[in-house]
């Protein structure tokens, strides 16, 4: 039985990697934009007053740029997991192969998520390496990598899987939700920025950001990589309680949402229709 599960899981991983390989040109085209985004955004952060006065000094700061990368790379994984899950599922619906999900001995939500996780991780490594190669010649990058970052990194993956399953469940029912998907990802990106000490946000913004999937993971990564402090503090941005509770809550919600979406689509007879 275990061998069957492992074979099925391996097949889904290979399928996810084939999807990722088919999109390699798109990733290579997007890479320069990621690097330019960091280079253009870095000099603007923390200069709100100067910008308003028209006196911006366009300089790249090593610490600011390094912190930006620690915020940007987790978001890229999250983005890859969610967006590519949506497009892969939609492609299978359009191709009429979505029913293959139910031929596997694995739970349907795991079949949907498994291949995308590995592919998103590898794509993120490529994007991170490419972005670093573009940015590093302009400004030194100083990040104190250590094992404490593994916990928030794992929570980024769990939250990404959960959120992508929520989107997948909605896709099974409504199909054309690209605009909703993009809007929610933009909100996640903006609110997760409150976890890094480069911008000031209102108290309500900081409080509300705990409910979104990336904020506390990014905050915990910042603590681990830049402050030298322990990540075991229970509360606050990046606190252990909101980090674990929110990440596992999104995973559980994703599994439930995917199950509800497929049951609804089956009941309506629209699982494979577009």
N, C-alpha and C positions, 0 to 999 in steps of 0.2 A: 504493500500500500504506500509506504513512504517513497519507494522508488517511483511510483506513478506520479505522486505529487511533485517530486523533484524534477522529473522529466517535463511535466506540464509547466512548471515554473520556469525551467530553462527555455522551453519553447517560447513562452511569452517574453522573456528577456531578449532572446534572439530577434523576435519580431519587433520589439521596441527599438533595438539597435539598428535593424534594417531601416525602419522609419527615420531614425536619426541620421543614418548615413545618406539617405536619399535627400536630406535637407542640408547637406554639408555646404553647398554653394550659398544658400541663404545665410547660414551662420558666418561664413567668411565675408560676405558682403556687409553684414551688420557689425562685424568686429570693429572697424574703424569708428563707427558711430558711438560705440560704447566708450572707447578711449577718449574721443573728443568730448563726450558728455562729462566725463570726470574732469578733464582739463578746463572746460569752460565753466563748470559749476563751482569748482574749488575756489577760485579767486573771488567769487561773489558772496560766499557764505561769511556771515559775521560783519558785513559791510553795508548793512541796511541804511544807516545814517549817511554814509559817504555816497551811496547810490542816489539817495534822495537829493543830496546836495550837488550831484554831478561831479564828484571828486573821487572816483574809483581808482585805486592803485592796483593795476593788474599784475599781481604777483602770486606765485604758487608756493604754498606753505607745505612743508613735508608732513607735519602732523595732521593738518586738515585733510590733505589728499589721502593719507594712509587710513584715516578714520572713514572717509568716504568709501574707500574700497571695501572696508569691512562691513559697511551697510549695503553696498551695491551688490556684492557677490552673493549673499544669501537671497536677495531679492531676485537676482537672475535665475537661481535654482528654482525659486518659487514660481517665477514667471514661466520658465521652461516646463515645469511639471504641469501647471494648470492649463496653459495655452495649448501645449502639444497634446495633452490628454483630450481636450475639447476637439481639436482638429482631427486627431487619430480616430476618436469615437465617431465623429461625424462622417469621416471617410469610410469607415466600416459600415455605417448605416446606409450611405449612398451606394456602396458597392454590393450591398446585400449579404455581407459576411458577418454581421453582428451576432447571428445565431450561433456561430462557432464558440462564442464565450461559454455557452451552456453545454458544450460537449466535453469540457474539461472537468477533471475531478476536483479542481480547486473551486472555492467560493467565487461567485461571479465578480464581486468587488475586487478580489485579489487578482483575478485574471486581468481586469481592466487596469489596475494600478501597477502591477508588477514590472512589466517591461518599461513603462514610462519612467520609473524611479531611476533605474540604472542608466537609461539613455539621458535623462535630465542631468544626472550627476556628471556623466562624461562630457556632455555639452557644456555644462557649467565650468568644468576644468579647462576646456578649450577656451571659453570666453574669458575666464579669469587670467589664464596665461597670456592670451592675446592682449587683453586690456593692460595687464602689467607691463608687457613689452612695449606698448605704445606710450604709457604714462611715465615709466621709469627713466627714460632719457631726459625728461623735462624736469623731474623733481625726485629726490630720493624717497623711497618707500621704506618706512621703518615700522614693522609689525612684529611684536614679540610673540611668535607662535609658541603655544604650549598646550599640554594635554587637557587643561581645563576647558578649552574651547570645544572639545569633542561633544560635551553634553548639549550646549545650545545648538551646535551644528546638527546633532541628531534630532533635536526638537524642531529645527527648521524643516527637516525632511518629513517628520511626522505630520506637522501642520500642513505642509505642502501636499502630502498624500491625501489628508482629510479634506482639504479645501478643493482639491481637484476632483475628488469623488462627489462632493456636493455639486460642482459644476457638471460632472458627468451624469448624475441623476437627473438634473434639470434638462440636460441635453436629450436624454432618452424620451422625455415627455414633450418638450417644446421645440427642440432642434435648433431653431434660428435665434440663438441667444448671444451672439458674438458681441453686440453692443453692451449688453449687461455684463458680460464677462470682462470686457476691457475697462468698463467703468469701475467695477469692483476692484480690479487689479490696481488701477490708479489710486483709489482710496487707500488700499493696503500700503502702497508705496509711500504716499504722503504721510500717513499716520505713523509708519515705521520710522520715518525720519526723526520723530520726536524722541527716539531712544538714544540718539547720539547728540553730544553737547555742542552742536554747531549752529543750531537755530533755537530761538526762543518761541515757545508755543503757550497759549493760554492754559490754565489749569484744567479746564474742562476737556481740552484737546488731549492733554497728557493722560487724564483719567480714562477717557473713552478709548484711547489707543490700546489699553490692556485687552480689550475685547477682540482686537484684530490679531491675525495669526502670526505676524512677524515681529511685532514691537518688542516683546520681552526677550525673544531669541537674539535680536540685534543688540538689545541692551546688555544681555548677559555676555555676548561676544565682546562688546566694547570693554566691559569690566575685566574679562579674562585677558584680553590682549593689550590693553593700554593703561590700566590703572594699577595692575599688580595686586589688586584686592581679590578676596575670595568670592566665588560666584554663589556661595551658599547663603547669602543674605536672603531672608524669606520674602520681604516685601519691596515695593518700589519698582521702578522700571528695570526689568531684567531679574527681578526677585525670583527665588526658586519656586515659590507657590504659584504665582501667575504663569511662570514659564511652563511648569509641568501641567497645571490644570488646563490652561488654554490649549496647549498642543494636543494633549490627549482628548480634550473635549472636541476639537475639530476632527480628529481621527474618528472618534465615535460618531459624531454627527455626519461625517462623510459616508461611513458604512451604512448608517440608517437611511440617509438621503438617497444613496444609490439603490438600496433595496426598495425604497418607496417608489423611486422613479421607474425602475424596471417592472414592478408590479402594476403600476398605473398604466404603463405603455402596453404591457401584456393584456390587461383587462380591456383596454381600448382597441387592441389589435393593431397598434401603430408602432410596435417595437422596431421594425425594419423599414418603416415608411418615412419618406422625407418630403 
